[in-house]
Amino acid sequence: MPGHPSHFNQNERILLFQDGSQLAFEQCYEENIMALCYFTEKIVDDRTVAEDIATECFIKLLDRLQSFENSQKVKSFLFVTANNAALDHLRMKKRHQVSHEEIAYINNRSQEDIERDFIRAEALQAIYQEIDRLPEKSRQVVFMSVIEGLSLDEIAEKLDMAYKTVQHYKTQGLKLLRVALLKNKYLPVGLLPVVLDILSSRYK
């Protein structure tokens, strides 16, 4: 899993974007790829397809680096592009597997639904970045629990560990993760309640 790139503030990021900075683009990628994949997977229900769509969004972004006025517009471009590409994918798939009703339901999601998925995706991205900094065993277990959504039994089987050992690493890792996120100065205050809610659900 990738670590933290050097951080630029928003004004620096846009100026570097406009100059075609690879480092600014890489930072943008690291900060958004996980969220974009999660957001897209909620629509297409296929992780591989979601990853392909997310990658294509960043390729399209490369062609437009100089046209954005601020970081929020970059993020909006990525998520609008992903949303449209995901819907196009479902329409192409319609003849074979996806019903008209399913497509209509997804296509008619309210702006509130889309924004909720967007915020949750950003929260998971923030969690994902901090998981990478945990001790190795806790990192493995917490990643499989929080990001992949596996149960303790499933993790124990995959890692060939005793159930109690997995439980220990998960408890330890989630505590460390919670502290790290609370101290993360780059985490928007409005995102913190969503992050903590996700972590609380994983304690169960």
Secondary structure, DSSP 4 states (H G I P E B T S, - for coil): ---PPPP--HHHHHHHHHTT-HHHHHHHHHHHHHHHHHHHHHHH--HHHHHHHHHHHHHHHHTTGGG-SSHHHHHHHHHHHHHHHHHHHHHHHTTTT--HHHHHHHHT--HHHHHHHHHHHHHHHHHHHHHTTS-HHHHHHHIIIIIS---HHHHHHHHT--HHHHHHHHHHHHHHHHHHHHH-TTS-GGGHHHHHHHHHHHH-
